[in-house]
């Protein structure tokens, strides 16, 4: 199994905060993988927005735009 970037314990807390009473280990790992995949897509898109704007620095507005573009699967 590949090393995850996100730690499992905080992700498990997200599931607990969402109302889960018990969480299997494979559910924790699956959520970590899903979050990492989504975050990678958003990060790459935010980077492309920053580059398009002629910047090397990725700003919060780039990330927000990237998230919005992920929501809208038009």
Phi and psi restraints in degrees (range 20) as a CNS / XPLOR table:
assign (resid 1 and name C) (resid 2 and name N)
       (resid 2 and name CA) (resid 2 and name C) 1.0 -73.8 20.0 2
assign (resid 2 and name N) (resid 2 and name CA)
       (resid 2 and name C) (resid 3 and name N) 1.0 151.5 20.0 2
assign (resid 2 and name C) (resid 3 and name N)
       (resid 3 and name CA) (resid 3 and name C) 1.0 -72.8 20.0 2
assign (resid 3 and name N) (resid 3 and name CA)
       (resid 3 and name C) (resid 4 and name N) 1.0 129.5 20.0 2
assign (resid 3 and name C) (resid 4 and name N)
       (resid 4 and name CA) (resid 4 and name C) 1.0 -85.6 20.0 2
assign (resid 4 and name N) (resid 4 and name CA)
       (resid 4 and name C) (resid 5 and name N) 1.0 149.9 20.0 2
assign (resid 4 and name C) (resid 5 and name N)
       (resid 5 and name CA) (resid 5 and name C) 1.0 -79.0 20.0 2
assign (resid 5 and name N) (resid 5 and name CA)
       (resid 5 and name C) (resid 6 and name N) 1.0 -38.5 20.0 2
assign (resid 5 and name C) (resid 6 and name N)
       (resid 6 and name CA) (resid 6 and name C) 1.0 -86.6 20.0 2
assign (resid 6 and name N) (resid 6 and name CA)
       (resid 6 and name C) (resid 7 and name N) 1.0 137.7 20.0 2
assign (resid 6 and name C) (resid 7 and name N)
       (resid 7 and name CA) (resid 7 and name C) 1.0 -73.3 20.0 2
assign (resid 7 and name N) (resid 7 and name CA)
       (resid 7 and name C) (resid 8 and name N) 1.0 146.4 20.0 2
assign (resid 7 and name C) (resid 8 and name N)
       (resid 8 and name CA) (resid 8 and name C) 1.0 -72.6 20.0 2
assign (resid 8 and name N) (resid 8 and name CA)
       (resid 8 and name C) (resid 9 and name N) 1.0 -37.4 20.0 2
assign (resid 8 and name C) (resid 9 and name N)
       (resid 9 and name CA) (resid 9 and name C) 1.0 -58.3 20.0 2
assign (resid 9 and name N) (resid 9 and name CA)
       (resid 9 and name C) (resid 10 and name N) 1.0 -48.2 20.0 2
assign (resid 9 and name C) (resid 10 and name N)
       (resid 10 and name CA) (resid 10 and name C) 1.0 -64.6 20.0 2
assign (resid 10 and name N) (resid 10 and name CA)
       (resid 10 and name C) (resid 11 and name N) 1.0 -32.3 20.0 2
assign (resid 10 and name C) (resid 11 and name N)
       (resid 11 and name CA) (resid 11 and name C) 1.0 -68.4 20.0 2
assign (resid 11 and name N) (resid 11 and name CA)
       (resid 11 and name C) (resid 12 and name N) 1.0 -38.4 20.0 2
assign (resid 11 and name C) (resid 12 and name N)
       (resid 12 and name CA) (resid 12 and name C) 1.0 -62.2 20.0 2
assign (resid 12 and name N) (resid 12 and name CA)
       (resid 12 and name C) (resid 13 and name N) 1.0 -37.5 20.0 2
assign (resid 12 and name C) (resid 13 and name N)
       (resid 13 and name CA) (resid 13 and name C) 1.0 -63.4 20.0 2
assign (resid 13 and name N) (resid 13 and name CA)
       (resid 13 and name C) (resid 14 and name N) 1.0 -34.8 20.0 2
assign (resid 13 and name C) (resid 14 and name N)
       (resid 14 and name CA) (resid 14 and name C) 1.0 -60.6 20.0 2
assign (resid 14 and name N) (resid 14 and name CA)
       (resid 14 and name C) (resid 15 and name N) 1.0 -42.6 20.0 2
assign (resid 14 and name C) (resid 15 and name N)
       (resid 15 and name CA) (resid 15 and name C) 1.0 -65.7 20.0 2
assign (resid 15 and name N) (resid 15 and name CA)
       (resid 15 and name C) (resid 16 and name N) 1.0 -41.8 20.0 2
assign (resid 15 and name C) (resid 16 and name N)
       (resid 16 and name CA) (resid 16 and name C) 1.0 -61.5 20.0 2
assign (resid 16 and name N) (resid 16 and name CA)
       (resid 16 and name C) (resid 17 and name N) 1.0 -45.1 20.0 2
assign (resid 16 and name C) (resid 17 and name N)
       (resid 17 and name CA) (resid 17 and name C) 1.0 -65.1 20.0 2
assign (resid 17 and name N) (resid 17 and name CA)
       (resid 17 and name C) (resid 18 and name N) 1.0 -24.5 20.0 2
assign (resid 17 and name C) (resid 18 and name N)
       (resid 18 and name CA) (resid 18 and name C) 1.0 -79.6 20.0 2
assign (resid 18 and name N) (resid 18 and name CA)
       (resid 18 and name C) (resid 19 and name N) 1.0 -8.8 20.0 2
assign (resid 18 and name C) (resid 19 and name N)
       (resid 19 and name CA) (resid 19 and name C) 1.0 115.1 20.0 2
assign (resid 19 and name N) (resid 19 and name CA)
       (resid 19 and name C) (resid 20 and name N) 1.0 1.6 20.0 2
assign (resid 19 and name C) (resid 20 and name N)
       (resid 20 and name CA) (resid 20 and name C) 1.0 -70.0 20.0 2
assign (resid 20 and name N) (resid 20 and name CA)
       (resid 20 and name C) (resid 21 and name N) 1.0 132.3 20.0 2
assign (resid 20 and name C) (resid 21 and name N)
       (resid 21 and name CA) (resid 21 and name C) 1.0 -82.7 20.0 2
assign (resid 21 and name N) (resid 21 and name CA)
       (resid 21 and name C) (resid 22 and name N) 1.0 -43.0 20.0 2
assign (resid 21 and name C) (resid 22 and name N)
       (resid 22 and name CA) (resid 22 and name C) 1.0 -133.0 20.0 2
assign (resid 22 and name N) (resid 22 and name CA)
       (resid 22 and name C) (resid 23 and name N) 1.0 147.2 20.0 2
assign (resid 22 and name C) (resid 23 and name N)
       (resid 23 and name CA) (resid 23 and name C) 1.0 -135.7 20.0 2
assign (resid 23 and name N) (resid 23 and name CA)
       (resid 23 and name C) (resid 24 and name N) 1.0 126.1 20.0 2
assign (resid 23 and name C) (resid 24 and name N)
       (resid 24 and name CA) (resid 24 and name C) 1.0 -76.0 20.0 2
assign (resid 24 and name N) (resid 24 and name CA)
       (resid 24 and name C) (resid 25 and name N) 1.0 157.9 20.0 2
assign (resid 24 and name C) (resid 25 and name N)
       (resid 25 and name CA) (resid 25 and name C) 1.0 -62.8 20.0 2
assign (resid 25 and name N) (resid 25 and name CA)
       (resid 25 and name C) (resid 26 and name N) 1.0 -39.1 20.0 2
assign (resid 25 and name C) (resid 26 and name N)
       (resid 26 and name CA) (resid 26 and name C) 1.0 -68.8 20.0 2
assign (resid 26 and name N) (resid 26 and name CA)
       (resid 26 and name C) (resid 27 and name N) 1.0 -28.3 20.0 2
assign (resid 26 and name C) (resid 27 and name N)
       (resid 27 and name CA) (resid 27 and name C) 1.0 -68.4 20.0 2
assign (resid 27 and name N) (resid 27 and name CA)
       (resid 27 and name C) (resid 28 and name N) 1.0 -40.7 20.0 2
assign (resid 27 and name C) (resid 28 and name N)
       (resid 28 and name CA) (resid 28 and name C) 1.0 -61.3 20.0 2
assign (resid 28 and name N) (resid 28 and name CA)
       (resid 28 and name C) (resid 29 and name N) 1.0 -47.4 20.0 2
assign (resid 28 and name C) (resid 29 and name N)
       (resid 29 and name CA) (resid 29 and name C) 1.0 -64.7 20.0 2
assign (resid 29 and name N) (resid 29 and name CA)
       (resid 29 and name C) (resid 30 and name N) 1.0 -40.7 20.0 2
assign (resid 29 and name C) (resid 30 and name N)
       (resid 30 and name CA) (resid 30 and name C) 1.0 -63.0 20.0 2
assign (resid 30 and name N) (resid 30 and name CA)
       (resid 30 and name C) (resid 31 and name N) 1.0 -40.4 20.0 2
assign (resid 30 and name C) (resid 31 and name N)
       (resid 31 and name CA) (resid 31 and name C) 1.0 -68.3 20.0 2
assign (resid 31 and name N) (resid 31 and name CA)
       (resid 31 and name C) (resid 32 and name N) 1.0 -40.6 20.0 2
assign (resid 31 and name C) (resid 32 and name N)
       (resid 32 and name CA) (resid 32 and name C) 1.0 -57.9 20.0 2
assign (resid 32 and name N) (resid 32 and name CA)
       (resid 32 and name C) (resid 33 and name N) 1.0 -46.8 20.0 2
assign (resid 32 and name C) (resid 33 and name N)
       (resid 33 and name CA) (resid 33 and name C) 1.0 -63.4 20.0 2
assign (resid 33 and name N) (resid 33 and name CA)
       (resid 33 and name C) (resid 34 and name N) 1.0 -41.9 20.0 2
assign (resid 33 and name C) (resid 34 and name N)
       (resid 34 and name CA) (resid 34 and name C) 1.0 -64.7 20.0 2
assign (resid 34 and name N) (resid 34 and name CA)
       (resid 34 and name C) (resid 35 and name N) 1.0 -42.8 20.0 2
assign (resid 34 and name C) (resid 35 and name N)
       (resid 35 and name CA) (resid 35 and name C) 1.0 -65.4 20.0 2
assign (resid 35 and name N) (resid 35 and name CA)
       (resid 35 and name C) (resid 36 and name N) 1.0 -41.2 20.0 2
assign (resid 35 and name C) (resid 36 and name N)
       (resid 36 and name CA) (resid 36 and name C) 1.0 -64.8 20.0 2
assign (resid 36 and name N) (resid 36 and name CA)
       (resid 36 and name C) (resid 37 and name N) 1.0 -40.4 20.0 2
assign (resid 36 and name C) (resid 37 and name N)
       (resid 37 and name CA) (resid 37 and name C) 1.0 -63.5 20.0 2
assign (resid 37 and name N) (resid 37 and name CA)
       (resid 37 and name C) (resid 38 and name N) 1.0 -45.9 20.0 2
assign (resid 37 and name C) (resid 38 and name N)
       (resid 38 and name CA) (resid 38 and name C) 1.0 -63.9 20.0 2
assign (resid 38 and name N) (resid 38 and name CA)
       (resid 38 and name C) (resid 39 and name N) 1.0 -42.7 20.0 2
assign (resid 38 and name C) (resid 39 and name N)
       (resid 39 and name CA) (resid 39 and name C) 1.0 -64.2 20.0 2
assign (resid 39 and name N) (resid 39 and name CA)
       (resid 39 and name C) (resid 40 and name N) 1.0 -37.1 20.0 2
assign (resid 39 and name C) (resid 40 and name N)
       (resid 40 and name CA) (resid 40 and name C) 1.0 -64.5 20.0 2
assign (resid 40 and name N) (resid 40 and name CA)
       (resid 40 and name C) (resid 41 and name N) 1.0 -43.2 20.0 2
assign (resid 40 and name C) (resid 41 and name N)
       (resid 41 and name CA) (resid 41 and name C) 1.0 -62.3 20.0 2
assign (resid 41 and name N) (resid 41 and name CA)
       (resid 41 and name C) (resid 42 and name N) 1.0 -45.6 20.0 2
assign (resid 41 and name C) (resid 42 and name N)
       (resid 42 and name CA) (resid 42 and name C) 1.0 -63.8 20.0 2
assign (resid 42 and name N) (resid 42 and name CA)
       (resid 42 and name C) (resid 43 and name N) 1.0 -43.1 20.0 2
assign (resid 42 and name C) (resid 43 and name N)
       (resid 43 and name CA) (resid 43 and name C) 1.0 -62.9 20.0 2
assign (resid 43 and name N) (resid 43 and name CA)
       (resid 43 and name C) (resid 44 and name N) 1.0 -43.6 20.0 2
assign (resid 43 and name C) (resid 44 and name N)
       (resid 44 and name CA) (resid 44 and name C) 1.0 -63.8 20.0 2
assign (resid 44 and name N) (resid 44 and name CA)
       (resid 44 and name C) (resid 45 and name N) 1.0 -41.7 20.0 2
assign (resid 44 and name C) (resid 45 and name N)
       (resid 45 and name CA) (resid 45 and name C) 1.0 -67.3 20.0 2
assign (resid 45 and name N) (resid 45 and name CA)
       (resid 45 and name C) (resid 46 and name N) 1.0 -41.0 20.0 2
assign (resid 45 and name C) (resid 46 and name N)
       (resid 46 and name CA) (resid 46 and name C) 1.0 -62.3 20.0 2
assign (resid 46 and name N) (resid 46 and name CA)
       (resid 46 and name C) (resid 47 and name N) 1.0 -40.1 20.0 2
assign (resid 46 and name C) (resid 47 and name N)
       (resid 47 and name CA) (resid 47 and name C) 1.0 -62.5 20.0 2
assign (resid 47 and name N) (resid 47 and name CA)
       (resid 47 and name C) (resid 48 and name N) 1.0 -40.6 20.0 2
assign (resid 47 and name C) (resid 48 and name N)
       (resid 48 and name CA) (resid 48 and name C) 1.0 -66.0 20.0 2
assign (resid 48 and name N) (resid 48 and name CA)
       (resid 48 and name C) (resid 49 and name N) 1.0 -35.3 20.0 2
assign (resid 48 and name C) (resid 49 and name N)
       (resid 49 and name CA) (resid 49 and name C) 1.0 -65.2 20.0 2
assign (resid 49 and name N) (resid 49 and name CA)
       (resid 49 and name C) (resid 50 and name N) 1.0 -42.5 20.0 2
assign (resid 49 and name C) (resid 50 and name N)
       (resid 50 and name CA) (resid 50 and name C) 1.0 -63.1 20.0 2
assign (resid 50 and name N) (resid 50 and name CA)
       (resid 50 and name C) (resid 51 and name N) 1.0 -45.1 20.0 2
assign (resid 50 and name C) (resid 51 and name N)
       (resid 51 and name CA) (resid 51 and name C) 1.0 -62.9 20.0 2
assign (resid 51 and name N) (resid 51 and name CA)
       (resid 51 and name C) (resid 52 and name N) 1.0 -41.2 20.0 2
assign (resid 51 and name C) (resid 52 and name N)
       (resid 52 and name CA) (resid 52 and name C) 1.0 -60.6 20.0 2
assign (resid 52 and name N) (resid 52 and name CA)
       (resid 52 and name C) (resid 53 and name N) 1.0 -34.7 20.0 2
assign (resid 52 and name C) (resid 53 and name N)
       (resid 53 and name CA) (resid 53 and name C) 1.0 -80.7 20.0 2
assign (resid 53 and name N) (resid 53 and name CA)
       (resid 53 and name C) (resid 54 and name N) 1.0 -0.3 20.0 2
assign (resid 53 and name C) (resid 54 and name N)
       (resid 54 and name CA) (resid 54 and name C) 1.0 79.6 20.0 2
assign (resid 54 and name N) (resid 54 and name CA)
       (resid 54 and name C) (resid 55 and name N) 1.0 23.6 20.0 2
assign (resid 54 and name C) (resid 55 and name N)
       (resid 55 and name CA) (resid 55 and name C) 1.0 -114.1 20.0 2
assign (resid 55 and name N) (resid 55 and name CA)
       (resid 55 and name C) (resid 56 and name N) 1.0 152.3 20.0 2
assign (resid 55 and name C) (resid 56 and name N)
       (resid 56 and name CA) (resid 56 and name C) 1.0 -92.7 20.0 2
assign (resid 56 and name N) (resid 56 and name CA)
       (resid 56 and name C) (resid 57 and name N) 1.0 -22.0 20.0 2
assign (resid 56 and name C) (resid 57 and name N)
       (resid 57 and name CA) (resid 57 and name C) 1.0 -89.9 20.0 2
assign (resid 57 and name N) (resid 57 and name CA)
       (resid 57 and name C) (resid 58 and name N) 1.0 126.6 20.0 2
assign (resid 57 and name C) (resid 58 and name N)
       (resid 58 and name CA) (resid 58 and name C) 1.0 -84.0 20.0 2
assign (resid 58 and name N) (resid 58 and name CA)
       (resid 58 and name C) (resid 59 and name N) 1.0 125.7 20.0 2
assign (resid 58 and name C) (resid 59 and name N)
       (resid 59 and name CA) (resid 59 and name C) 1.0 -105.2 20.0 2
assign (resid 59 and name N) (resid 59 and name CA)
       (resid 59 and name C) (resid 60 and name N) 1.0 167.1 20.0 2
assign (resid 59 and name C) (resid 60 and name N)
       (resid 60 and name CA) (resid 60 and name C) 1.0 -56.9 20.0 2
assign (resid 60 and name N) (resid 60 and name CA)
       (resid 60 and name C) (resid 61 and name N) 1.0 -37.9 20.0 2
assign (resid 60 and name C) (resid 61 and name N)
       (resid 61 and name CA) (resid 61 and name C) 1.0 -63.4 20.0 2
assign (resid 61 and name N) (resid 61 and name CA)
       (resid 61 and name C) (resid 62 and name N) 1.0 -33.5 20.0 2
assign (resid 61 and name C) (resid 62 and name N)
       (resid 62 and name CA) (resid 62 and name C) 1.0 -65.1 20.0 2
assign (resid 62 and name N) (resid 62 and name CA)
       (resid 62 and name C) (resid 63 and name N) 1.0 -43.8 20.0 2
assign (resid 62 and name C) (resid 63 and name N)
       (resid 63 and name CA) (resid 63 and name C) 1.0 -65.1 20.0 2
assign (resid 63 and name N) (resid 63 and name CA)
       (resid 63 and name C) (resid 64 and name N) 1.0 -43.8 20.0 2
assign (resid 63 and name C) (resid 64 and name N)
       (resid 64 and name CA) (resid 64 and name C) 1.0 -61.6 20.0 2
assign (resid 64 and name N) (resid 64 and name CA)
       (resid 64 and name C) (resid 65 and name N) 1.0 -42.2 20.0 2
assign (resid 64 and name C) (resid 65 and name N)
       (resid 65 and name CA) (resid 65 and name C) 1.0 -63.0 20.0 2
assign (resid 65 and name N) (resid 65 and name CA)
       (resid 65 and name C) (resid 66 and name N) 1.0 -41.0 20.0 2
assign (resid 65 and name C) (resid 66 and name N)
       (resid 66 and name CA) (resid 66 and name C) 1.0 -64.0 20.0 2
assign (resid 66 and name N) (resid 66 and name CA)
       (resid 66 and name C) (resid 67 and name N) 1.0 -41.0 20.0 2
assign (resid 66 and name C) (resid 67 and name N)
       (resid 67 and name CA) (resid 67 and name C) 1.0 -65.1 20.0 2
assign (resid 67 and name N) (resid 67 and name CA)
       (resid 67 and name C) (resid 68 and name N) 1.0 -43.3 20.0 2
assign (resid 67 and name C) (resid 68 and name N)
       (resid 68 and name CA) (resid 68 and name C) 1.0 -61.3 20.0 2
assign (resid 68 and name N) (resid 68 and name CA)
       (resid 68 and name C) (resid 69 and name N) 1.0 -39.1 20.0 2
assign (resid 68 and name C) (resid 69 and name N)
       (resid 69 and name CA) (resid 69 and name C) 1.0 -69.5 20.0 2
assign (resid 69 and name N) (resid 69 and name CA)
       (resid 69 and name C) (resid 70 and name N) 1.0 -26.0 20.0 2
assign (resid 69 and name C) (resid 70 and name N)
       (resid 70 and name CA) (resid 70 and name C) 1.0 -72.8 20.0 2
assign (resid 70 and name N) (resid 70 and name CA)
       (resid 70 and name C) (resid 71 and name N) 1.0 -35.9 20.0 2
assign (resid 70 and name C) (resid 71 and name N)
       (resid 71 and name CA) (resid 71 and name C) 1.0 -66.6 20.0 2
assign (resid 71 and name N) (resid 71 and name CA)
       (resid 71 and name C) (resid 72 and name N) 1.0 -39.7 20.0 2
assign (resid 71 and name C) (resid 72 and name N)
       (resid 72 and name CA) (resid 72 and name C) 1.0 -92.2 20.0 2
assign (resid 72 and name N) (resid 72 and name CA)
       (resid 72 and name C) (resid 73 and name N) 1.0 100.4 20.0 2
assign (resid 72 and name C) (resid 73 and name N)
       (resid 73 and name CA) (resid 73 and name C) 1.0 -100.8 20.0 2
assign (resid 73 and name N) (resid 73 and name CA)
       (resid 73 and name C) (resid 74 and name N) 1.0 58.8 20.0 2
